[in-house]
């Protein structure tokens, strides 16, 4: 076997979600089932997060959150906190083999990438599934593979917006403006929270990439698509 190669059995990765495989043969399973089960156990233990961090101004709920003013931890941290100790052993540019299963027993995507790119899966879940504001945008991520290059993911996301709004440019531009404003607030605040609890930058940079995603979406996407399809043709 070649040096630095990783052997694995595809049958071991049947559940929807992300698997991170490292050169030392260690594996982190970030399947949706595992995330939800682990998050629930973590959430029930009040000692997992020190009280001084819970009360820090940067750890409080976003100003646009419907639960603002209540006690509690931001829901967007649910898929992050239970795996923080494991992920915090790695830096953002550490290499990893990322395997993403889009549905139970569905297509399996494999990529040799950096931790910050692989962890886009968690940032997407956090922002668009767990966040009380961001989850209304979840349907627009249909067909976006979390380990895609960011420009490819932005293009796919825009095409989904275009389809959902029937090509009506006023609606599309208004939607992008709203999406950009909300996700920018959410992602910036999550980064502030992570800076309080992370020792390394893998998770932080994954959410910075999410913020970059939003900024790319605010470009002239019509021109970007014309250039892309012209290149493909």
N, C-alpha and C positions, 0 to 999 in steps of 0.2 A: 504494500500500500504506500502511496506517495506521502511524503512528509506533509504535515498540516492538513491532510485529508480527514474527513469525518465520515464514519460509516453509520447508517441508520436504516431502520426498517419502516417503510411507509405505513404499514399496518398499525404502527404504534401511535399514529397521529391522525385519528379519525374524527376527533371533536372539533367543532368550529372554534377558531381562535389562532393565537400565535404561539409558536414554539421557538425558543432561542437555544441553539446548540453551540457549545464552545469547544475550543481545541482540546481542552482537558477532559472532554466527554461529559461535562456537566450539562444539564438541561433545565431550563426554566419554562414551565408550561403555563401560558397565559390564555387558557381557553376561557370562553365566556362562563362556562359552568364553574370552573375553578376560581375565576375572579369573583363571581357572585357569592360562592360558598365561603371563600376566605375573607371577603370584605365583610360579610355579615358577622363572622366570628370576631374579626378585628374591631368592628364598630361597637360591639357589646362590651369591650374592655376599655374603660375610661382611663386606664393607666398607660395606654399605648402612646399617648401624646401628652407631654408635660403641660401643666396648667399655665405656665408662663408663655408658652407658645400659643395655646388655645386663646389666651386673652390679648395677644399681640395685635396691634391695629392692622398689620398686613395679613393677618390670618382670618379676618372677619369676612362675612358674606359680601358679595358685590352689591353695589347700590341699585342695580337693576334686578336683583334676585327677589322673587315673590315672597321668600321667607326671611327677607331682611328684617332685623329687629328681634328675631327669635334666637334663642340659644341653640348652638349646634355647630357641627362642622360642615363645611361646604360639600355637597353631594358629589361634586366633580372629583373629589379626592378619593372616592371609594375604590376605584380600580388602581389607584396609585399606592396608597398607604400600606396595604398588606404585603406588598412586594418591595417596599422601599429598601429594607436591609439587604435583600438579594441584589437588587439592581444597583445599589449604591457601592457595590464592589467594583463597578466598571465605569470607565470614562466614556464620554460621548463618541469618541473616534475609535474605541476598541472594536476590533472586527468580530463579527458573529455570523453564523448561518441562521437566517430567519426563514421559518416555514410557516406559511399562513394558509389555513383551511377556511374557505369562505362559507361552507355549510358542513354539517355533519356528513362525512363521507363524500363531500363535494370535491371540487377541484383543489389541488394543493399547489401553492406557489412557493418557490424556493429561491432565495437570493442570498448571496454573500454580500454583506453590507456593514455599515457602522451601527453601533447601538442607538444613536440618536435617530437614525432612519427607521430601524426596526421598531422602536418604541412609539412611532407615529400611530401605531395601532392603539396604544393606550391613550394617547392624547386625543384621538378621534372619539374613542369610547367616552372619555372623560367629558369632552366638550359637547358632544352631540347625542349622548345617550343618558348620562348621569346628571349633567347640569340641568337645572330646572328651567333655564331659559333656552339653552342651546339645543335641547332635545327636539324642539319643533322643526329643526332643520335636518333631522336624521335622514329623511327620505331622499334628500338631494345628494347623498353620498352613495346612492345605489351604483354598484359596479366599480366603485373606487377601491382599488386594492391598497391596503395600508402601507405595503412595502414598495409601492411605485415610486419612481422619481417624482419630485414635487411638481415639476412643470406638467408632466403627464396627468397627474392627479387633478391639478387645477383645470386642465382642459376638459377632462371627463366631468368634473363637477359643473363646469359652466354649461356643457351640453345638456346635463340634467335640468339645470335651471331653465335653459332655453326651451326644452320640451315641456316642462311643467307649466310654463307661462306662454306656451303656444307661439313663441317667437315674437311676442309683443314687447318691443324694446323699452317702452316706458315702464312697464311692469318689471321687466328684467332689471333695469337700472335701479329702480326703487328697491327691489328685493336685495340686490347686491349692496346697496348703500346701508340698508337696515342690518343685513347679515354682517357686513364689515364692522359697523359700529358696535353691535352686541358682542360678537366673538372677539373683537379687539379688547374690549373691557374685560371679558371673562378670562382670556388667555393671559393678559398682563397681570391680572390679580392672582391667577394660579401660579404664575412664575414667581410672584412675590411670596406666596405661601411656601412653595418648594424651596426657595432660597433660605427659608427659616429651618427646614428640616433635612435637606439633602447635604451630604458631604461631598459628593461628586456631581458632575454636570450632565449625566446621561438623560435623566428625566427632564431637567430644566431645558436642555437644548431641544428635546423632542417637542416641548410646548412652544419654544421660540420658533421652531419650524412651522408649527401651526399658525403662529402669528404672521410669518412670512407668507404662508399659503393665502391668508386673507388679503395681504397687501398685493400679491400677484393677481388675485381675482379682481382687484380694482383697476387693473390696467385696461387698455382698449382690447377686450377679448375678441371682438369681431376681427380686428386686424391680426391678432395672434392666430386665430383659427384659419384665416385666409392664407397666412404664411405657412402654417403647418400643413394644410391640405395641398397647397401648391408644391411644397417640398416632397410630400408623399407621391404626388402625381408625376 
